[in-house]
Amino acid sequence: MLSSIWTFNSFQMVYVLTGGGPADRTQILPTLAYEFGMRRNLLGEGAAVITSFTPLFLGVIFLLTRRMLREKGVR
Protein backbone atom coordinates (compact mmCIF):
# COMPACT_ATOMS: atom_id res chain seq x y z
CA MET A 1 0.00 0.00 0.00
CA LEU A 2 2.77 2.42 0.86
CA SER A 3 4.62 1.47 -2.29
CA SER A 4 1.64 2.60 -4.36
CA ILE A 5 1.48 5.91 -2.52
CA TRP A 6 5.23 6.48 -2.83
CA THR A 7 5.15 5.69 -6.56
CA PHE A 8 2.34 8.18 -7.02
CA ASN A 9 4.35 10.81 -5.16
CA SER A 10 7.64 10.22 -6.99
CA PHE A 11 6.87 12.74 -9.73
CA GLN A 12 10.07 14.76 -9.28
CA MET A 13 12.47 11.84 -9.59
CA VAL A 14 10.81 10.35 -12.67
CA TYR A 15 10.39 13.71 -14.37
CA VAL A 16 13.94 14.91 -13.74
CA LEU A 17 15.65 11.63 -14.61
CA THR A 18 13.62 10.50 -17.63
CA GLY A 19 10.74 12.89 -18.28
CA GLY A 20 8.54 9.86 -18.93
CA GLY A 21 11.32 7.93 -20.57
CA PRO A 22 11.91 6.67 -24.03
CA ALA A 23 8.62 5.54 -25.56
CA ASP A 24 6.80 6.36 -22.28
CA ARG A 25 8.36 3.37 -20.48
CA THR A 26 8.67 5.18 -17.14
CA GLN A 27 5.46 7.17 -17.45
CA ILE A 28 3.47 7.27 -14.20
CA LEU A 29 0.11 8.97 -13.68
CA PRO A 30 1.44 12.24 -12.23
CA THR A 31 3.85 12.67 -15.15
CA LEU A 32 1.07 11.78 -17.59
CA ALA A 33 -1.20 14.41 -16.01
CA TYR A 34 1.63 16.94 -16.20
CA GLU A 35 2.21 16.03 -19.86
CA PHE A 36 -1.42 16.66 -20.75
CA GLY A 37 -2.00 19.64 -18.49
CA MET A 38 1.17 21.67 -18.84
CA ARG A 39 3.05 20.60 -21.94
CA ARG A 40 0.09 20.06 -24.27
CA ASN A 41 -2.03 22.75 -22.57
CA LEU A 42 -4.97 20.35 -22.15
CA LEU A 43 -5.86 21.15 -18.56
CA GLY A 44 -9.13 19.23 -18.62
CA GLU A 45 -7.49 16.03 -19.76
CA GLY A 46 -4.72 16.41 -17.20
CA ALA A 47 -7.30 16.81 -14.44
CA ALA A 48 -9.28 13.86 -15.80
CA VAL A 49 -6.25 11.57 -15.54
CA ILE A 50 -5.88 12.26 -11.82
CA THR A 51 -9.62 12.35 -11.13
CA SER A 52 -10.25 9.03 -12.86
CA PHE A 53 -7.41 7.39 -10.96
CA THR A 54 -8.60 8.47 -7.50
CA PRO A 55 -11.49 5.94 -7.14
CA LEU A 56 -9.25 3.15 -8.40
CA PHE A 57 -6.51 4.12 -5.95
CA LEU A 58 -9.01 4.26 -3.06
CA GLY A 59 -10.38 0.84 -4.05
CA VAL A 60 -6.91 -0.71 -4.01
CA ILE A 61 -6.22 0.81 -0.59
CA PHE A 62 -9.54 -0.52 0.73
CA LEU A 63 -8.88 -4.05 -0.56
CA LEU A 64 -5.34 -4.13 0.76
CA THR A 65 -6.45 -2.89 4.16
CA ARG A 66 -9.17 -5.56 4.36
CA ARG A 67 -6.67 -8.24 3.41
CA MET A 68 -4.11 -7.12 5.98
CA LEU A 69 -6.75 -6.97 8.73
CA ARG A 70 -8.06 -10.42 7.79
CA GLU A 71 -4.54 -11.88 8.05
CA LYS A 72 -4.22 -10.45 11.57
CA GLY A 73 -7.59 -11.87 12.59
CA VAL A 74 -9.26 -8.48 13.09
CA ARG A 75 -12.76 -8.16 11.63
HTML snippet that shows the backbone in 3Dmol.js (N, CA, C, O; Angstrom):
<script src="https://3Dmol.org/build/3Dmol-min.js"></script>
<div id="view" style="width:600px;height:400px;position:relative"></div>
<script>
const pdb = `
ATOM      1  N   MET A   1       0.827  -1.172   0.000  1.00  0.00           N
ATOM      2  CA  MET A   1       0.000   0.000   0.000  1.00  0.00           C
ATOM      3  C   MET A   1       0.882   1.250   0.000  1.00  0.00           C
ATOM      4  O   MET A   1       0.639   2.185  -0.763  1.00  0.00           O
ATOM      5  N   LEU A   2       1.883   1.263   0.839  1.00  0.00           N
ATOM      6  CA  LEU A   2       2.772   2.421   0.864  1.00  0.00           C
ATOM      7  C   LEU A   2       3.568   2.544  -0.432  1.00  0.00           C
ATOM      8  O   LEU A   2       3.870   3.652  -0.877  1.00  0.00           O
ATOM      9  N   SER A   3       3.897   1.434  -1.021  1.00  0.00           N
ATOM     10  CA  SER A   3       4.623   1.472  -2.291  1.00  0.00           C
ATOM     11  C   SER A   3       3.804   2.176  -3.370  1.00  0.00           C
ATOM     12  O   SER A   3       4.350   2.931  -4.174  1.00  0.00           O
ATOM     13  N   SER A   4       2.504   1.930  -3.387  1.00  0.00           N
ATOM     14  CA  SER A   4       1.635   2.605  -4.359  1.00  0.00           C
ATOM     15  C   SER A   4       1.605   4.104  -4.114  1.00  0.00           C
ATOM     16  O   SER A   4       1.666   4.892  -5.058  1.00  0.00           O
ATOM     17  N   ILE A   5       1.512   4.495  -2.864  1.00  0.00           N
ATOM     18  CA  ILE A   5       1.479   5.913  -2.520  1.00  0.00           C
ATOM     19  C   ILE A   5       2.806   6.573  -2.870  1.00  0.00           C
ATOM     20  O   ILE A   5       2.826   7.672  -3.424  1.00  0.00           O
ATOM     21  N   TRP A   6       3.914   5.910  -2.550  1.00  0.00           N
ATOM     22  CA  TRP A   6       5.231   6.483  -2.834  1.00  0.00           C
ATOM     23  C   TRP A   6       5.473   6.596  -4.339  1.00  0.00           C
ATOM     24  O   TRP A   6       6.077   7.565  -4.799  1.00  0.00           O
ATOM     25  N   THR A   7       5.005   5.611  -5.108  1.00  0.00           N
ATOM     26  CA  THR A   7       5.145   5.689  -6.562  1.00  0.00           C
ATOM     27  C   THR A   7       4.351   6.861  -7.105  1.00  0.00           C
ATOM     28  O   THR A   7       4.811   7.571  -7.999  1.00  0.00           O
ATOM     29  N   PHE A   8       3.168   7.060  -6.571  1.00  0.00           N
ATOM     30  CA  PHE A   8       2.338   8.176  -7.016  1.00  0.00           C
ATOM     31  C   PHE A   8       2.982   9.518  -6.680  1.00  0.00           C
ATOM     32  O   PHE A   8       2.806  10.494  -7.410  1.00  0.00           O
ATOM     33  N   ASN A   9       3.721   9.567  -5.584  1.00  0.00           N
ATOM     34  CA  ASN A   9       4.355  10.809  -5.157  1.00  0.00           C
ATOM     35  C   ASN A   9       5.766  11.003  -5.702  1.00  0.00           C
ATOM     36  O   ASN A   9       6.407  11.998  -5.366  1.00  0.00           O
ATOM     37  N   SER A  10       6.261  10.114  -6.508  1.00  0.00           N
ATOM     38  CA  SER A  10       7.642  10.215  -6.993  1.00  0.00           C
ATOM     39  C   SER A  10       7.727  10.968  -8.327  1.00  0.00           C
ATOM     40  O   SER A  10       8.539  10.628  -9.187  1.00  0.00           O
ATOM     41  N   PHE A  11       6.903  11.966  -8.486  1.00  0.00           N
ATOM     42  CA  PHE A  11       6.875  12.736  -9.726  1.00  0.00           C
ATOM     43  C   PHE A  11       8.230  13.366 -10.032  1.00  0.00           C
ATOM     44  O   PHE A  11       8.715  13.270 -11.159  1.00  0.00           O
ATOM     45  N   GLN A  12       8.842  14.005  -9.044  1.00  0.00           N
ATOM     46  CA  GLN A  12      10.072  14.760  -9.282  1.00  0.00           C
ATOM     47  C   GLN A  12      11.179  13.863  -9.818  1.00  0.00           C
ATOM     48  O   GLN A  12      11.854  14.215 -10.786  1.00  0.00           O
ATOM     49  N   MET A  13      11.368  12.705  -9.189  1.00  0.00           N
ATOM     50  CA  MET A  13      12.466  11.838  -9.591  1.00  0.00           C
ATOM     51  C   MET A  13      12.270  11.318 -11.021  1.00  0.00           C
ATOM     52  O   MET A  13      13.204  11.332 -11.823  1.00  0.00           O
ATOM     53  N   VAL A  14      11.078  10.869 -11.328  1.00  0.00           N
ATOM     54  CA  VAL A  14      10.808  10.349 -12.671  1.00  0.00           C
ATOM     55  C   VAL A  14      10.918  11.449 -13.713  1.00  0.00           C
ATOM     56  O   VAL A  14      11.480  11.239 -14.788  1.00  0.00           O
ATOM     57  N   TYR A  15      10.383  12.619 -13.399  1.00  0.00           N
ATOM     58  CA  TYR A  15      10.389  13.710 -14.372  1.00  0.00           C
ATOM     59  C   TYR A  15      11.801  14.232 -14.626  1.00  0.00           C
ATOM     60  O   TYR A  15      12.169  14.486 -15.773  1.00  0.00           O
ATOM     61  N   VAL A  16      12.586  14.392 -13.577  1.00  0.00           N
ATOM     62  CA  VAL A  16      13.943  14.912 -13.737  1.00  0.00           C
ATOM     63  C   VAL A  16      14.845  13.896 -14.430  1.00  0.00           C
ATOM     64  O   VAL A  16      15.624  14.261 -15.310  1.00  0.00           O
ATOM     65  N   LEU A  17      14.750  12.634 -14.046  1.00  0.00           N
ATOM     66  CA  LEU A  17      15.646  11.628 -14.607  1.00  0.00           C
ATOM     67  C   LEU A  17      15.287  11.243 -16.045  1.00  0.00           C
ATOM     68  O   LEU A  17      16.167  11.141 -16.900  1.00  0.00           O
ATOM     69  N   THR A  18      13.990  11.027 -16.312  1.00  0.00           N
ATOM     70  CA  THR A  18      13.624  10.495 -17.626  1.00  0.00           C
ATOM     71  C   THR A  18      12.596  11.331 -18.367  1.00  0.00           C
ATOM     72  O   THR A  18      12.513  11.265 -19.594  1.00  0.00           O
ATOM     73  N   GLY A  19      11.804  12.122 -17.635  1.00  0.00           N
ATOM     74  CA  GLY A  19      10.742  12.893 -18.283  1.00  0.00           C
ATOM     75  C   GLY A  19       9.673  12.008 -18.886  1.00  0.00           C
ATOM     76  O   GLY A  19       9.005  12.418 -19.836  1.00  0.00           O
ATOM     77  N   GLY A  20       9.493  10.818 -18.368  1.00  0.00           N
ATOM     78  CA  GLY A  20       8.540   9.865 -18.931  1.00  0.00           C
ATOM     79  C   GLY A  20       9.238   8.772 -19.702  1.00  0.00           C
ATOM     80  O   GLY A  20       8.639   7.750 -20.036  1.00  0.00           O
ATOM     81  N   GLY A  21      10.488   8.987 -19.977  1.00  0.00           N
ATOM     82  CA  GLY A  21      11.317   7.935 -20.566  1.00  0.00           C
ATOM     83  C   GLY A  21      11.154   7.763 -22.054  1.00  0.00           C
ATOM     84  O   GLY A  21      10.252   8.327 -22.673  1.00  0.00           O
ATOM     85  N   PRO A  22      12.033   6.984 -22.608  1.00  0.00           N
ATOM     86  CA  PRO A  22      11.912   6.673 -24.033  1.00  0.00           C
ATOM     87  C   PRO A  22      10.672   5.815 -24.269  1.00  0.00           C
ATOM     88  O   PRO A  22      10.476   4.792 -23.612  1.00  0.00           O
ATOM     89  N   ALA A  23       9.864   6.231 -25.185  1.00  0.00           N
ATOM     90  CA  ALA A  23       8.625   5.538 -25.559  1.00  0.00           C
ATOM     91  C   ALA A  23       7.686   5.377 -24.366  1.00  0.00           C
ATOM     92  O   ALA A  23       6.963   4.384 -24.280  1.00  0.00           O
ATOM     93  N   ASP A  24       7.689   6.343 -23.446  1.00  0.00           N
ATOM     94  CA  ASP A  24       6.801   6.363 -22.278  1.00  0.00           C
ATOM     95  C   ASP A  24       6.951   5.131 -21.379  1.00  0.00           C
ATOM     96  O   ASP A  24       5.975   4.708 -20.760  1.00  0.00           O
ATOM     97  N   ARG A  25       8.133   4.558 -21.296  1.00  0.00           N
ATOM     98  CA  ARG A  25       8.361   3.372 -20.476  1.00  0.00           C
ATOM     99  C   ARG A  25       8.323   3.665 -18.982  1.00  0.00           C
ATOM    100  O   ARG A  25       7.944   2.788 -18.206  1.00  0.00           O
ATOM    101  N   THR A  26       8.696   4.853 -18.558  1.00  0.00           N
ATOM    102  CA  THR A  26       8.668   5.181 -17.138  1.00  0.00           C
ATOM    103  C   THR A  26       7.576   6.190 -16.820  1.00  0.00           C
ATOM    104  O   THR A  26       7.664   6.910 -15.825  1.00  0.00           O
ATOM    105  N   GLN A  27       6.567   6.246 -17.646  1.00  0.00           N
ATOM    106  CA  GLN A  27       5.455   7.174 -17.445  1.00  0.00           C
ATOM    107  C   GLN A  27       4.591   6.696 -16.286  1.00  0.00           C
ATOM    108  O   GLN A  27       4.110   5.563 -16.298  1.00  0.00           O
ATOM    109  N   ILE A  28       4.392   7.545 -15.289  1.00  0.00           N
ATOM    110  CA  ILE A  28       3.472   7.268 -14.201  1.00  0.00           C
ATOM    111  C   ILE A  28       2.360   8.302 -14.280  1.00  0.00           C
ATOM    112  O   ILE A  28       2.480   9.283 -15.013  1.00  0.00           O
ATOM    113  N   LEU A  29       1.277   8.096 -13.533  1.00  0.00           N
ATOM    114  CA  LEU A  29       0.112   8.975 -13.677  1.00  0.00           C
ATOM    115  C   LEU A  29       0.399  10.452 -13.412  1.00  0.00           C
ATOM    116  O   LEU A  29      -0.091  11.295 -14.163  1.00  0.00           O
ATOM    117  N   PRO A  30       1.161  10.801 -12.390  1.00  0.00           N
ATOM    118  CA  PRO A  30       1.442  12.237 -12.226  1.00  0.00           C
ATOM    119  C   PRO A  30       2.204  12.845 -13.410  1.00  0.00           C
ATOM    120  O   PRO A  30       1.932  13.984 -13.790  1.00  0.00           O
ATOM    121  N   THR A  31       3.145  12.111 -13.995  1.00  0.00           N
ATOM    122  CA  THR A  31       3.851  12.669 -15.152  1.00  0.00           C
ATOM    123  C   THR A  31       2.949  12.702 -16.378  1.00  0.00           C
ATOM    124  O   THR A  31       3.088  13.587 -17.223  1.00  0.00           O
ATOM    125  N   LEU A  32       2.031  11.756 -16.487  1.00  0.00           N
ATOM    126  CA  LEU A  32       1.067  11.777 -17.585  1.00  0.00           C
ATOM    127  C   LEU A  32       0.127  12.971 -17.452  1.00  0.00           C
ATOM    128  O   LEU A  32      -0.171  13.640 -18.441  1.00  0.00           O
ATOM    129  N   ALA A  33      -0.342  13.240 -16.233  1.00  0.00           N
ATOM    130  CA  ALA A  33      -1.204  14.405 -16.007  1.00  0.00           C
ATOM    131  C   ALA A  33      -0.450  15.691 -16.300  1.00  0.00           C
ATOM    132  O   ALA A  33      -1.014  16.621 -16.877  1.00  0.00           O
ATOM    133  N   TYR A  34       0.811  15.755 -15.911  1.00  0.00           N
ATOM    134  CA  TYR A  34       1.626  16.937 -16.204  1.00  0.00           C
ATOM    135  C   TYR A  34       1.817  17.105 -17.711  1.00  0.00           C
ATOM    136  O   TYR A  34       1.758  18.219 -18.232  1.00  0.00           O
ATOM    137  N   GLU A  35       2.043  15.996 -18.399  1.00  0.00           N
ATOM    138  CA  GLU A  35       2.215  16.033 -19.856  1.00  0.00           C
ATOM    139  C   GLU A  35       0.985  16.631 -20.533  1.00  0.00           C
ATOM    140  O   GLU A  35       1.104  17.519 -21.377  1.00  0.00           O
ATOM    141  N   PHE A  36      -0.198  16.139 -20.156  1.00  0.00           N
ATOM    142  CA  PHE A  36      -1.423  16.663 -20.753  1.00  0.00           C
ATOM    143  C   PHE A  36      -1.692  18.094 -20.325  1.00  0.00           C
ATOM    144  O   PHE A  36      -1.983  18.953 -21.157  1.00  0.00           O
ATOM    145  N   GLY A  37      -1.594  18.353 -19.023  1.00  0.00           N
ATOM    146  CA  GLY A  37      -1.998  19.644 -18.492  1.00  0.00           C
ATOM    147  C   GLY A  37      -1.063  20.790 -18.819  1.00  0.00           C
ATOM    148  O   GLY A  37      -1.519  21.874 -19.183  1.00  0.00           O
ATOM    149  N   MET A  38       0.222  20.573 -18.699  1.00  0.00           N
ATOM    150  CA  MET A  38       1.172  21.671 -18.841  1.00  0.00           C
ATOM    151  C   MET A  38       1.866  21.713 -20.196  1.00  0.00           C
ATOM    152  O   MET A  38       1.967  22.776 -20.808  1.00  0.00           O
ATOM    153  N   ARG A  39       2.332  20.595 -20.658  1.00  0.00           N
ATOM    154  CA  ARG A  39       3.052  20.599 -21.944  1.00  0.00           C
ATOM    155  C   ARG A  39       2.124  20.753 -23.139  1.00  0.00           C
ATOM    156  O   ARG A  39       2.401  21.530 -24.053  1.00  0.00           O
ATOM    157  N   ARG A  40       1.018  20.008 -23.131  1.00  0.00           N
ATOM    158  CA  ARG A  40       0.092  20.059 -24.265  1.00  0.00           C
ATOM    159  C   ARG A  40      -1.007  21.097 -24.077  1.00  0.00           C
ATOM    160  O   ARG A  40      -1.808  21.329 -24.982  1.00  0.00           O
ATOM    161  N   ASN A  41      -1.044  21.722 -22.897  1.00  0.00           N
ATOM    162  CA  ASN A  41      -2.032  22.752 -22.571  1.00  0.00           C
ATOM    163  C   ASN A  41      -3.458  22.219 -22.644  1.00  0.00           C
ATOM    164  O   ASN A  41      -4.368  22.929 -23.075  1.00  0.00           O
ATOM    165  N   LEU A  42      -3.655  20.969 -22.223  1.00  0.00           N
ATOM    166  CA  LEU A  42      -4.974  20.352 -22.149  1.00  0.00           C
ATOM    167  C   LEU A  42      -5.301  20.134 -20.674  1.00  0.00           C
ATOM    168  O   LEU A  42      -5.218  19.016 -20.166  1.00  0.00           O
ATOM    169  N   LEU A  43      -5.670  21.210 -20.002  1.00  0.00           N
ATOM    170  CA  LEU A  43      -5.862  21.154 -18.561  1.00  0.00           C
ATOM    171  C   LEU A  43      -6.985  20.199 -18.157  1.00  0.00           C
ATOM    172  O   LEU A  43      -6.881  19.527 -17.131  1.00  0.00           O
ATOM    173  N   GLY A  44      -8.025  20.132 -18.928  1.00  0.00           N
ATOM    174  CA  GLY A  44      -9.134  19.234 -18.616  1.00  0.00           C
ATOM    175  C   GLY A  44      -8.727  17.782 -18.663  1.00  0.00           C
ATOM    176  O   GLY A  44      -9.118  16.997 -17.800  1.00  0.00           O
ATOM    177  N   GLU A  45      -7.943  17.413 -19.665  1.00  0.00           N
ATOM    178  CA  GLU A  45      -7.492  16.027 -19.763  1.00  0.00           C
ATOM    179  C   GLU A  45      -6.496  15.680 -18.668  1.00  0.00           C
ATOM    180  O   GLU A  45      -6.498  14.559 -18.160  1.00  0.00           O
ATOM    181  N   GLY A  46      -5.648  16.629 -18.300  1.00  0.00           N
ATOM    182  CA  GLY A  46      -4.718  16.407 -17.199  1.00  0.00           C
ATOM    183  C   GLY A  46      -5.454  16.189 -15.885  1.00  0.00           C
ATOM    184  O   GLY A  46      -5.085  15.319 -15.096  1.00  0.00           O
ATOM    185  N   ALA A  47      -6.496  16.982 -15.654  1.00  0.00           N
ATOM    186  CA  ALA A  47      -7.299  16.809 -14.444  1.00  0.00           C
ATOM    187  C   ALA A  47      -8.080  15.505 -14.484  1.00  0.00           C
ATOM    188  O   ALA A  47      -8.279  14.868 -13.449  1.00  0.00           O
ATOM    189  N   ALA A  48      -8.525  15.104 -15.672  1.00  0.00           N
ATOM    190  CA  ALA A  48      -9.283  13.863 -15.801  1.00  0.00           C
ATOM    191  C   ALA A  48      -8.418  12.641 -15.500  1.00  0.00           C
ATOM    192  O   ALA A  48      -8.914  11.652 -14.960  1.00  0.00           O
ATOM    193  N   VAL A  49      -7.145  12.697 -15.838  1.00  0.00           N
ATOM    194  CA  VAL A  49      -6.246  11.575 -15.541  1.00  0.00           C
ATOM    195  C   VAL A  49      -6.196  11.338 -14.038  1.00  0.00           C
ATOM    196  O   VAL A  49      -6.358  10.205 -13.584  1.00  0.00           O
ATOM    197  N   ILE A  50      -5.975  12.390 -13.268  1.00  0.00           N
ATOM    198  CA  ILE A  50      -5.881  12.257 -11.825  1.00  0.00           C
ATOM    199  C   ILE A  50      -7.238  11.931 -11.211  1.00  0.00           C
ATOM    200  O   ILE A  50      -7.326  11.097 -10.310  1.00  0.00           O
ATOM    201  N   THR A  51      -8.287  12.575 -11.686  1.00  0.00           N
ATOM    202  CA  THR A  51      -9.622  12.346 -11.132  1.00  0.00           C
ATOM    203  C   THR A  51     -10.098  10.921 -11.390  1.00  0.00           C
ATOM    204  O   THR A  51     -10.717  10.312 -10.517  1.00  0.00           O
ATOM    205  N   SER A  52      -9.824  10.389 -12.559  1.00  0.00           N
ATOM    206  CA  SER A  52     -10.254   9.026 -12.857  1.00  0.00           C
ATOM    207  C   SER A  52      -9.441   7.988 -12.098  1.00  0.00           C
ATOM    208  O   SER A  52      -9.914   6.873 -11.878  1.00  0.00           O
ATOM    209  N   PHE A  53      -8.239   8.335 -11.701  1.00  0.00           N
ATOM    210  CA  PHE A  53      -7.408   7.392 -10.962  1.00  0.00           C
ATOM    211  C   PHE A  53      -7.757   7.342  -9.484  1.00  0.00           C
ATOM    212  O   PHE A  53      -7.503   6.327  -8.836  1.00  0.00           O
ATOM    213  N   THR A  54      -8.322   8.389  -8.935  1.00  0.00           N
ATOM    214  CA  THR A  54      -8.598   8.466  -7.501  1.00  0.00           C
ATOM    215  C   THR A  54      -9.514   7.345  -7.007  1.00  0.00           C
ATOM    216  O   THR A  54      -9.166   6.711  -6.011  1.00  0.00           O
ATOM    217  N   PRO A  55     -10.664   7.053  -7.634  1.00  0.00           N
ATOM    218  CA  PRO A  55     -11.488   5.938  -7.141  1.00  0.00           C
ATOM    219  C   PRO A  55     -10.767   4.587  -7.238  1.00  0.00           C
ATOM    220  O   PRO A  55     -10.924   3.738  -6.361  1.00  0.00           O
ATOM    221  N   LEU A  56     -10.001   4.394  -8.269  1.00  0.00           N
ATOM    222  CA  LEU A  56      -9.246   3.150  -8.401  1.00  0.00           C
ATOM    223  C   LEU A  56      -8.224   3.025  -7.280  1.00  0.00           C
ATOM    224  O   LEU A  56      -8.082   1.961  -6.677  1.00  0.00           O
ATOM    225  N   PHE A  57      -7.519   4.101  -7.006  1.00  0.00           N
ATOM    226  CA  PHE A  57      -6.513   4.120  -5.953  1.00  0.00           C
ATOM    227  C   PHE A  57      -7.159   3.860  -4.590  1.00  0.00           C
ATOM    228  O   PHE A  57      -6.617   3.100  -3.789  1.00  0.00           O
ATOM    229  N   LEU A  58      -8.306   4.480  -4.320  1.00  0.00           N
ATOM    230  CA  LEU A  58      -9.007   4.258  -3.060  1.00  0.00           C
ATOM    231  C   LEU A  58      -9.506   2.818  -2.945  1.00  0.00           C
ATOM    232  O   LEU A  58      -9.485   2.241  -1.859  1.00  0.00           O
ATOM    233  N   GLY A  59      -9.952   2.241  -4.053  1.00  0.00           N
ATOM    234  CA  GLY A  59     -10.380   0.841  -4.051  1.00  0.00           C
ATOM    235  C   GLY A  59      -9.245  -0.113  -3.725  1.00  0.00           C
ATOM    236  O   GLY A  59      -9.429  -1.061  -2.961  1.00  0.00           O
ATOM    237  N   VAL A  60      -8.083   0.126  -4.292  1.00  0.00           N
ATOM    238  CA  VAL A  60      -6.915  -0.711  -4.008  1.00  0.00           C
ATOM    239  C   VAL A  60      -6.530  -0.593  -2.538  1.00  0.00           C
ATOM    240  O   VAL A  60      -6.232  -1.599  -1.895  1.00  0.00           O
ATOM    241  N   ILE A  61      -6.535   0.617  -2.004  1.00  0.00           N
ATOM    242  CA  ILE A  61      -6.216   0.809  -0.590  1.00  0.00           C
ATOM    243  C   ILE A  61      -7.230   0.084   0.290  1.00  0.00           C
ATOM    244  O   ILE A  61      -6.845  -0.549   1.273  1.00  0.00           O
ATOM    245  N   PHE A  62      -8.502   0.165  -0.040  1.00  0.00           N
ATOM    246  CA  PHE A  62      -9.538  -0.521   0.726  1.00  0.00           C
ATOM    247  C   PHE A  62      -9.328  -2.033   0.715  1.00  0.00           C
ATOM    248  O   PHE A  62      -9.393  -2.678   1.761  1.00  0.00           O
ATOM    249  N   LEU A  63      -9.076  -2.597  -0.464  1.00  0.00           N
ATOM    250  CA  LEU A  63      -8.884  -4.047  -0.562  1.00  0.00           C
ATOM    251  C   LEU A  63      -7.626  -4.504   0.168  1.00  0.00           C
ATOM    252  O   LEU A  63      -7.643  -5.538   0.836  1.00  0.00           O
ATOM    253  N   LEU A  64      -6.555  -3.760   0.052  1.00  0.00           N
ATOM    254  CA  LEU A  64      -5.339  -4.134   0.756  1.00  0.00           C
ATOM    255  C   LEU A  64      -5.499  -4.032   2.269  1.00  0.00           C
ATOM    256  O   LEU A  64      -4.973  -4.867   3.005  1.00  0.00           O
ATOM    257  N   THR A  65      -6.211  -3.032   2.731  1.00  0.00           N
ATOM    258  CA  THR A  65      -6.453  -2.887   4.163  1.00  0.00           C
ATOM    259  C   THR A  65      -7.294  -4.039   4.688  1.00  0.00           C
ATOM    260  O   THR A  65      -6.998  -4.589   5.748  1.00  0.00           O
ATOM    261  N   ARG A  66      -8.338  -4.409   3.959  1.00  0.00           N
ATOM    262  CA  ARG A  66      -9.165  -5.558   4.360  1.00  0.00           C
ATOM    263  C   ARG A  66      -8.346  -6.828   4.424  1.00  0.00           C
ATOM    264  O   ARG A  66      -8.492  -7.617   5.357  1.00  0.00           O
ATOM    265  N   ARG A  67      -7.492  -7.031   3.447  1.00  0.00           N
ATOM    266  CA  ARG A  67      -6.673  -8.242   3.405  1.00  0.00           C
ATOM    267  C   ARG A  67      -5.690  -8.283   4.581  1.00  0.00           C
ATOM    268  O   ARG A  67      -5.511  -9.327   5.208  1.00  0.00           O
ATOM    269  N   MET A  68      -5.060  -7.153   4.874  1.00  0.00           N
ATOM    270  CA  MET A  68      -4.110  -7.118   5.981  1.00  0.00           C
ATOM    271  C   MET A  68      -4.817  -7.335   7.313  1.00  0.00           C
ATOM    272  O   MET A  68      -4.280  -8.020   8.183  1.00  0.00           O
ATOM    273  N   LEU A  69      -6.010  -6.766   7.495  1.00  0.00           N
ATOM    274  CA  LEU A  69      -6.752  -6.970   8.734  1.00  0.00           C
ATOM    275  C   LEU A  69      -7.235  -8.403   8.864  1.00  0.00           C
ATOM    276  O   LEU A  69      -7.266  -8.943   9.970  1.00  0.00           O
ATOM    277  N   ARG A  70      -7.612  -9.028   7.763  1.00  0.00           N
ATOM    278  CA  ARG A  70      -8.058 -10.418   7.792  1.00  0.00           C
ATOM    279  C   ARG A  70      -6.911 -11.343   8.182  1.00  0.00           C
ATOM    280  O   ARG A  70      -7.119 -12.311   8.913  1.00  0.00           O
ATOM    281  N   GLU A  71      -5.700 -11.054   7.700  1.00  0.00           N
ATOM    282  CA  GLU A  71      -4.544 -11.882   8.050  1.00  0.00           C
ATOM    283  C   GLU A  71      -4.208 -11.777   9.532  1.00  0.00           C
ATOM    284  O   GLU A  71      -3.695 -12.729  10.121  1.00  0.00           O
ATOM    285  N   LYS A  72      -4.494 -10.623  10.141  1.00  0.00           N
ATOM    286  CA  LYS A  72      -4.224 -10.446  11.568  1.00  0.00           C
ATOM    287  C   LYS A  72      -5.353 -10.990  12.434  1.00  0.00           C
ATOM    288  O   LYS A  72      -5.204 -11.089  13.652  1.00  0.00           O
ATOM    289  N   GLY A  73      -6.472 -11.341  11.825  1.00  0.00           N
ATOM    290  CA  GLY A  73      -7.592 -11.865  12.589  1.00  0.00           C
ATOM    291  C   GLY A  73      -8.537 -10.809  13.099  1.00  0.00           C
ATOM    292  O   GLY A  73      -9.430 -11.120  13.888  1.00  0.00           O
ATOM    293  N   VAL A  74      -8.375  -9.567  12.676  1.00  0.00           N
ATOM    294  CA  VAL A  74      -9.262  -8.483  13.088  1.00  0.00           C
ATOM    295  C   VAL A  74     -10.403  -8.395  12.078  1.00  0.00           C
ATOM    296  O   VAL A  74     -10.168  -8.455  10.871  1.00  0.00           O
ATOM    297  N   ARG A  75     -11.628  -8.255  12.562  1.00  0.00           N
ATOM    298  CA  ARG A  75     -12.758  -8.163  11.628  1.00  0.00           C
ATOM    299  C   ARG A  75     -13.329  -6.802  11.598  1.00  0.00           C
ATOM    300  O   ARG A  75     -14.286  -6.550  10.865  1.00  0.00           O
TER     301      ARG A  75
END
`;
const viewer = $3Dmol.createViewer("view");
viewer.addModel(pdb, "pdb");
viewer.setStyle({}, {cartoon: {color: "spectrum"}});
viewer.zoomTo();
viewer.render();
</script>
